[in-house]
Amino acid sequence: MKRRLKVIGLGSLVALLIFWCHPAFPATTEDVLKRLNDLSDIIQQQQKEIERLKQGLKDQRKSIEKGKEAQKEEIQKAVKVETKEAEKSWREWLPKWVQRIKIYGDLRLRYERLWDRGMLNNDGTEGKQDPRDRGRFRVRLYLDAPITDEIATYFMVTTNMDTNREATTTNATFGEDFNDKGIYIARAYAEYKPNWLKGLGVGAGKFKMNFYNTDIMWDPDVNPEGVFEYYRYKGSKVFQPFIYLSQMVVNENNRTPDAMLYLNQAGFDWQIGPVKWILAGSYYSWSNLAGTKWLGKGEFKSGGGNTFITDGAGNISYKYNYKLWEGISFVNFNLGSFPVELTFDYIHNAADGVPSNEDSAYCADFKIGRDKNKGDYSLYYKYAYIEQNAVVGSLNDQDFYGANRKGHKVAVHYWPFSNTLLRAAFFYTDPVSTWQKEGNPLWNVDRYKMHEDRLHVDFIFKF
């Protein structure tokens, strides 16, 4: 195409030279004007031809590009078909229960600051502790593996503190001279949901807390061990009563009775128009706390704020038993376009001998806003009041420091990206009653649990 354009231009130049240099006729003014007009016509015709050839070249290039795009699309379609065929062949080779396995998890990066930290000096006078700043992280990986349409298994591994592998945390703290952090099994259990009775389920292992609770009784990181049974009536979408039972092994002993926790819970889930109301009543019976590995000796979470005594042989143990009655209420509704959840929890320790000013706990909280997708945000507030022997303080929310604690928690959640949560939480806590030194074998731990301000700033990445 370029060669043809060059030939046309060269021909035009030759014609012009011949026109001007022809010796046969004398050149008059009219002849010159006529020749100029003729030359102008020739140039215009040549220009049109050049434009036509240029447009043809452009059309040819567009046709080539369209052909390439069509070829690319065909290749992509062929690759997708081949990939699906290969995936189908691979999936057909695997057992169906393997195909249903779901793997997911999250990473949390945390900055934590503790300040305005009160304490009691050894003589009982008030003192101050230095502020504390630390970075922490948490990694959790879940694997849900349905075996059949009735049987499923569940696993979770997570970070934890290497020294104690505490049930109430999954954090690992920056430091320790760059040592590697430990990964531990946090859940491993199986569950059976028979098709012949919808709503029935039984399971065993180290399982998640699949019963109704709040953090004045249980830290969210605790995963009990033992067996559980439950039934929820599925015959109605409006009103669903339920019952939950669990027999939890706290510690297995070779020569003494095992330390156990028995839970009985019953209640209902009621959809009242636009309002959803859940009410649950529970009874927890702790058995042989003296046979626990760390709890009964005040070693786990340093006693959790409960009352301990020393016997004649010098052994440290709980002063009281824990027979706990609990009532929980959850109310969910929408306030305009924002979902709202209200919670109230009350606990009473009915064991013999527990003083009336040490046997009760309660909390009230609310959450407003959305908390799942990019751009969502929410606000959370809680007030909790936990008397000294109302709950087993080593196992509830340790950001409040267990039992004998009261205070406030405010949290703000924001999702700047998909699967990415930015969260800030502030805790303002105090002891319910002043710690007693006389007859308290854990005095040197309890006296540091005075007023405290605590801030968490979390980045949580879900995958």
C-alpha angles and dihedrals in degrees: 000000000000090000091054091053091051091052093051092050092048091050091052091052092050092049090052093052093049091048093055099038101044106128099197099089134033114248114243126182092256091049091051092050092047091049091049091052091048090049091049090053091050092049091049091050091049091048091052090049091050092050090048090052092046091052089049089052091050091048089050091052091048090050090051092049091049089050091051092049091048090048090048092051091049091051091049091049091049091049091050091050091048091046092050090048091049091046090048091050091047093048092048088056092054123075113258093244090057090053089057095054113124121202122189141139148154144240121216124194114193139190112197128189126185119190144152085045114177127199141171119246117230090265091053098256120131122265142165135247125211118259117261130215124186143160120226138177138197130199122188127180122189130196120189112189119183109199097187134349087275105036127058136169128210133199136180131181123189147166119266143165109290095213100059107002086221121210091219100058142047094185128121116198125225111248136043091129094295093300116166116261125239127251117206140181108258099170136021117156145132128223132198121205108178120215090216091069116028113212096031120116138167129182146165139199134057098331141179119258097269094171129083114275146135132222095259084075103026135025107229090238095061115109112188125215128224134050135316139192130191143167129197120186108239098183093098134041091201104049123025120173117197142186128202129190130181137176108200124193108220095175133350114221128196100213105014132055114283119257106247142177120208119197128192118180132172135169146114143266110219127185106204104183107290092350125085115202125189120187122181133177120198140186120200119192116190112201126200098351087174087069095059119112099233109351099068093047095051092244099116110081085345094282098314093248096295124132115270131183137194118236126213092273092054095254118146117224144153113286094212139033123240119233102160130195116193137184120192129185128188122186121188127187142135124262101200104307094339124092115228130199123192121191133188125179129181125184130186127187106218096182117129119271100014109140114246092238092055104043107077140071135176142171137190125194143162136200125196127184141038121296115184119060137052110290095020120132137179144181125222131190131178136178117194132185116187120176120213100266102021094103139007095274097200091070106043128082105318094196082075091046097243122268130004088044138125132175153102136287125195122183134179122198127196130173107209093172137014111286091003122110127190111198134178122188130182125197124196109184142166137174115268092224132012114271114253120225100192113089092359111126089187095053093120089059101037095050090068092057099085128119116336140174114208131185128193123190110185136186109194121190117192123202 
